[in-house]
Amino acid sequence: QKLLVCVALILLPYYGFSQLLNAHTTDLDVKGIYIGGIYTQAQVQAKWGTPTNYWSGTSEFGLLDEEYVYIQDQLNNSFLFGEDGIFHTFTIRTSNFSVYTTFSGGIKVGDNISRIQAIGLGTPVLKSDGKYYLYRNNCDDPLEFEHSNGVITMISFMTSV
């Protein structure tokens, strides 16, 4: 009985993470794959094509973790899925992966930072680290933009849950 309680207490945060993220699938997508959504490798490759590099492993809880890397012009675009397919983290450094695509085609590397507000996503906040951050839908986790003279050079997102 103690073992069962211990196992339940260990797994509860991970089960809760899955449920929380699924309950709050966001409108943040990358080329049709939504943060918080659950996807198979076949679904990801159907939307994004075959990755340059693919890694998968089993977490300490027996769940599938995956990383898809698409390299273009020696720049890596990296996408992480955990807990059997939940899309949760990405870093984009090339223009071939747009985010928030349901908003007038979205935003991509190479766009001016002003596009974020122009397509109705809100006003990004410039922080002291020189990056812009976009907070949406009462989410604690911002979309992060690196830029050079107002032109987006990197877009990243990481969930804190």
Buried (B, 14 or more C-beta within 10 A) or exposed (E): EEEEEEEEEEEEEBEEBBEEBEEBBBBBBBBEBBBBBBBEBEBBBEEBEEBEEBEEEEEEEEBBBBBBBBBEEEBBBBBBBBBBBBBBBBBBBBEEBBBBBEBEEBBBBEBEBEBBEEBEBEEBEEEEEEBBBBBBEEBEBBBBBBBEEEEBBBBBBEBEE
